[in-house]
Amino acid sequence: MTKFNNISVNDINDNNGADFYEGFRRKLMDIEQFPSIYTFKFIVPAGENKSEDIAQIFAHPSTQISSKDSKTGKYNSLTVKTYVTTADEVIDYYKKVSLIEKVIML
């Protein structure tokens, strides 16, 4: 990722009814170069097999998934690095993960 790796929801959601993903797509195209290895981050409840559900979505051979437990052990932080060819592919991954309950996307 480039030096502009801190995209926040406030940056991409103009709160005027604009499509969240369209704003995100524009921002990705402005700051990322595709194809590339893109880093996704998620927070999941520990012990609920959400990590496995996420791993099934990211099936590309380049995918690397690392996990870190929270201090209390209630949550796991997942970092997923995978090859993507377009901003739309990044968005498709986020949309698929959004269907999994109790997953926080960062």
Secondary structure as GFF3:
##gff-version 3
##sequence-region A 1 106
A	DSSP	alpha_helix	9	12	.	.	.	ID=ss1
A	DSSP	alpha_helix	20	31	.	.	.	ID=ss2
A	DSSP	beta_strand	36	45	.	.	.	ID=ss3
A	DSSP	alpha_helix	50	57	.	.	.	ID=ss4
A	DSSP	beta_strand	64	69	.	.	.	ID=ss5
A	DSSP	beta_strand	75	84	.	.	.	ID=ss6
A	DSSP	alpha_helix	87	98	.	.	.	ID=ss7
A	DSSP	beta_strand	104	105	.	.	.	ID=ss8
###
